[in-house]
Amino acid sequence: MFNLKRIIILVVLLTVTMGLFAASKTKDNNDMVISPNPMKDYTEIICSFDNLAYASLVITDLKGVVLKTIFTGQLEKGKHAFTWDGTDYRNIRLQEGAYVVELSYGTRFTSLKKFVILK
């Protein structure tokens, strides 16, 4: 005999699993690479996007305080490269230490990458 409670649980689990599988197949292939890392004089931030959208690329400290905005605006589908010299919004060189590059793209995607500045 079938147990109704077990059948309902099985149907719910299958539905959730299929939804997660479908979401993973439609996930954006947006990515970001920082090179060199650690950096001394400069670093290049390379990002790739699946479609046209508004993007924001900022440097923050480990607490999330924005130190410099590298780019804000529309970016087309494809690969984009930004060079940064290790300075803050006043064009003063940041101290040696760990920082974060934050890439926001559209309304669904944010990527955080930690990097290090060496003297």
Secondary structure, DSSP 8 states (H G I E B T S, - for coil): ---HHHHHHHHHHHHHHHHHHHHHHT----EEEEESSSBSS-EEEEEEESS-EEEEEEEE-TT--EEEEEEEEEE-SEEEEEEE-SB-TTS-B--SEEEEEEEEETTTEEEEEEEEE--
